[in-house]
Structures are given as C-alpha cells and as structure tokens.
Amino acid sequence: MNTPYNDRPWFKSYDNEVPDSLDYDAICLPDILRRTARQYPDRTALIYEGTTLSYRELDEAVLRFASFLASWGVSPGDVVAILLPNLIPTVIAYFGALAAGTVVVMNNPLYTDPELEHQLNDAGATVLITLDLLANRMITLRARTSVRHIVYTTVGDYLPPLKKVLFTLFGRAKKLSAAVPRDEHVCTWATALTENSAALPDIPLTHDDTAMYQYTGGTTGIPKGVVLTHGNLSKQIQQFLAWAPEWARSSEIMMGALPFFHMFGLSTSMTLPLYAGWTSLLVPRPHSRALLTAIARYRPSLATMVPTMIIEMMHHPLFSKTDFSCFKSVVSGGSSIPIDVIRQFEESTGATIIEGYGLTEASPVTHVNPVGEKPRRAGSIGLPFPDTHCRIVDLERGTDDMPVDAAGELIIQGPQVMKGYLHMPDETAYARRDGWLYTGDIATMDEDGYFYIVDRKKDLIISKGYNIYPREIDEVLYTHPKVKEACTIGLPDPVRGETVTSLVVLKENESATEDELIEYCTTRLARYKLPRRIEFRSDLPKTNIGKILRKDIRQEVLDGDMDNERS
C-alpha cells in the first residue's frame, strides 16, 4: 500500500552533505573516548568551575576508575548506579563503568528515597557513585536495596586551588559538603582513583551488549527502565554528527547545562562532545544566573536546552547584558517551545534555536531541524535522522497511515530505538509493535517531510466531541505580552465532558484578568477551543530539567476543586 511515508519525503529536505543512511562505525563509547584522547591528548575535554581536564587526563582517570571497579570485584554485566549532578566524576564514572563492562543506571539526585529504592532494586545495582551530601541517606537506604558498595565524591574535588581551600574551610558551614562515616564498603572518590592495583582486564564490547538501564521520568506512571545497547548509544551520536557535518569538522565548546542523568543531556551534552573532540562545559546547577555567567565567562558555541531554561534566561536581569555572539546554535528539545519565544530569543541574541524531538526509548533524538542551508521551520521538530523511519497512524487502532497534514500517533523505527523495558514484557509489547516504537505523541507531517508535534496522546482534551490540543492554546497565550508561562489542561465537566482550563504565570510586575486573557484568545482560536477558566499562579511545577508537569498540574487542580466542594 502506497502511503505518504513509504518514499520518505524528508530526504528531499536534508542538507546537501547529510546522507540518507550511514555506514556505522562499530566502536563503543569507552573506545570512542580512548580514540579521541589519542587524537587530541592535550585538548581540553572538560571545564568545571575554572578547572580543566585534558583528553589525556580524562582517559587516564576513566581507566583508573574501571580498574578500581575490577579491584572491588565488580564483573562485566553487574550494574553500577550513578547519583550525581554534572560534575567531572560523573563523566569519569560513566565511561569507567562502561569500560569495565558493567551496565550503568543514571539516577536523579532530586529523587526521594522511595523513588531511588525502586530504581536501584529494579535495576539490581550493586555499586553506587554519589555525592557526600547524599551519602548518609544512601548508606541508610543501602540495607533496603541491592547496593553493597558506595563511592562518594564532593563538589570540591575538582575545584581550582583557591576555591578548593575556601571549600575546605567553609564547605561544611555552608552545607556544601557533609561528613561521611568510615565503612569498609564506603570509599572516597580520591581513594578510588589512586589506591588500587588491579589491572583492567580486556573486556570486548559489542553493539549488541546492554550499556544502560535509563529510567523514564515517571510523569506517566511508575518509572520504566529503558534497556539501551552500546549500539543504540554509539549510533545515536554518529547520526547526530552526520546531521551537522560542519560541526563535526570544527572544535566546539558545548555547554553541558542539561543534567547528564537525563537522556537528552547524556547524549547531546556529554557523549557527543567527547566523540567529536570538543570541550564540554559542565554546569552543575543550571539556573538562569549560572547559565548566563557561564556564557559570559567561557563563551560556548553550542548548547542543548529545554524550553523553560531558555524562557527563564530571557526573563533574568543579566540576559540583556550577556553577549551571545559566541553561539552558533541552541538545540531545544524535551518539550515544545512556543514560536513567539523562538522569535524573541533569536531577535535578542542573534543565535538560532534548532528544534528537535526525542524520547528516552530512542536514545533519545529522532528528529532535528536542518542546521545547514536548508530552512528551519518554526514550530516543527524537523526531519527524521538518517536511518530513522517514521509514520503517523490513526489514534484508534494505530495501524492505518494518516494523510499529509493529518494528525495521528507518531511511530518510529531506527538503530537508536531501545531493546525494551526492563522486567516489563507487557509494556514492551505495547510500546514496540511490529517493529515500530509507539511514542504516544500526536503529530503531523507536511508534504516536505517536516514533522510537528501537536500534543501528547494522553493530554488530548475532548470537549463536546471536539478534539482540542492544549499546546495550541498554550502557544496563543505565550504570545500575550504579559504572559511568561502557560499550561492548559482538561477538567471533568458534566455537560462538555471536559472543560478547557489554562494556568498562567504573568511576567514580573504585570497584572491581568481572566476576561482579558480569554478575550485575547477569541481572535486567535475557534470558540470551542477557548479557555473557559484561567487561573493565575506564581509558578508552575516542573521536572528537574524544566519540563512543565501538565499531569501533576491537572491533579493538583482537581484536588483543589474537590477540597473547595467539601468546604
């Protein structure tokens, strides 16, 4: 059956140097770092708070840490958990654990003990790498998990000399460090890198070997462990560099602002620079002031961010004083970015925003806008990567291809797609059907092969039989000059089925009324799409990387309405 997707219309929109398909290098991540260290031994690999680490120094530290794991009796196939922000030990521990043949689990330091307990036990982690500030909690938690050994570092381990002295003197008082009791199964980072005698055994790795259990954020239920292979991770980075050949040929500074424990940050902010021989600028706490200060001091040329990072920067007093001329591009993903925000950012900075799309189950990137001579399309997630096949299928059965410009569920095939979910055969069978990954995202494709995310399938609002996409309403509200953030949800309604409700955060020192914003929407939306209710908030709940938690907001409003009814 001939459908709009059989001929892969996106190929005609590729930049001239971008191939339709790649001949992949069979190399795995530890050997990638070793190869880069041989090519550029003295080039700066990492920058952290003024400290620099060359590729030679990074590679040596990775090998020492891998040898340490072997000396502790850690074997290939064992599971090593990392619970750290964006620090130098995070990079060393990740590549060292992979070099030792283990499976890595990246964990969010902001998670609660029950969340961590679930992930550590589900993964079967036996070693945990963490921060001294978290170590005492983790030592207590250890008895309820499979973890047997803990290594802890501090935020001061790689500070420049003067900062390290100040950290030693005042770190405890300012609660930047913590005392950790002695324990034969607890080890400092410094000891792990200096006091071991075991030589690293030769551990051959293949693209078929499991590299990671990467847990989804849990915003749609219990976090699921996504099983990713060395092939998934290596081929993903090779796809990215093939997509941007001009970047691949240059020496860039990538701002590592996205958390490395998140798949978007891990692949694009940490692994990609090390494959390409670039410098990675580590930003452990990516709030607006830290980001703008890092841009002014270190002049990064590339960055990957989520939309709320960009929005928060734009509303910070330092934004107008920061010189963005160092930037080639900011790659935005994780959630949709309002078109008006793109326009304002690009006009203010001269830097371009390149929108993309991905999900943990795809390592994570599947779509990106062109970075060369072909046009970027605002509001579009761009074109599928080489070797990535996509279709838009009907929402009911998920089998029939939709016409050009018609909405349906986005499904994907590609070398970056996961093996499945850990210990969840039913969830795996539902997500991967007939060789296709079902994303749960509603999308359209235009005649040139550009894709557009309309909304999440689970976020769809059905009111009086109409399908209403919250993102469309959010986009309109973001264009209002007084609105900083917006999130639209559907709430139960006995007549309509669901009623459209928008939660709005106003810009500083601005005021507005519910009627004013609804009236603003009337000239831009069909009447059935209009918000029937607007609530003003001082902020909106977000994930650790800044993604607005639509599901949590809906539940919070529902709970508040129920409390009001009872009172």
Number of C-alpha atoms within 10 A of each C-alpha: 4 7 13 17 18 11 10 17 17 23 18 12 17 26 18 11 13 20 16 17 12 13 8 11 11 12 16 23 23 21 16 17 23 20 18 20 23 12 13 15 18 13 19 20 25 27 22 19 17 14 12 21 18 18 27 21 17 24 25 17 21 27 23 23 28 29 24 25 24 21 17 14 10 21 13 17 15 18 27 29 28 26 22 28 23 24 26 22 27 21 21 20 25 26 26 26 30 28 27 28 26 24 26 28 25 24 24 19 16 14 12 9 13 10 15 19 18 15 24 24 14 16 23 17 22 19 24 27 27 25 26 21 19 19 23 16 11 23 20 11 16 18 10 13 19 18 22 14 20 25 21 24 25 23 23 19 15 20 18 14 12 9 14 16 13 12 20 15 11 13 17 13 11 9 9 15 20 16 10 16 9 9 10 7 12 19 17 18 21 13 13 21 17 12 11 16 11 15 13 17 12 9 11 11 22 14 18 12 18 21 27 24 26 26 25 19 16 10 12 11 8 13 15 23 23 25 23 28 24 24 25 27 26 25 24 27 22 19 23 21 19 20 24 16 15 13 18 19 11 11 15 19 24 25 28 30 27 29 25 27 23 20 25 25 23 22 21 26 26 28 22 23 26 22 21 20 26 24 26 27 30 26 21 21 14 21 14 20 16 15 21 21 14 19 21 16 10 14 18 23 19 20 24 24 26 23 24 20 20 20 19 16 20 20 14 13 12 15 19 13 10 13 16 19 13 17 20 18 18 20 21 24 23 23 19 23 24 21 16 16 19 21 13 13 17 13 11 14 17 16 18 18 25 22 29 25 25 19 16 22 27 24 28 24 26 28 23 25 28 22 21 17 10 13 13 20 16 18 19 26 28 28 27 26 27 24 16 19 18 25 26 29 23 18 17 9 8 16 13 14 18 21 18 16 15 15 21 27 28 26 23 20 18 21 18 27 29 23 17 21 23 18 14 12 11 10 13 18 14 10 19 21 13 7 13 17 23 20 18 17 20 25 24 23 28 16 12 15 23 22 29 24 22 22 22 16 17 11 20 18 23 18 20 13 10 11 12 21 22 25 22 15 23 19 21 19 27 21 16 14 10 18 18 21 23 25 23 26 26 21 18 14 12 7 9 14 14 17 23 25 21 24 24 25 18 20 14 11 6 11 10 11 11 15 12 9 20 18 13 15 20 14 11 13 15 9 11 15 21 21 24 14 15 19 13 16 12 11 13 19 14 14 11 16 20 21 18 19 14 19 14 15 18 19 13 13 16 14 12 12 12 11 10 9 8 7 6
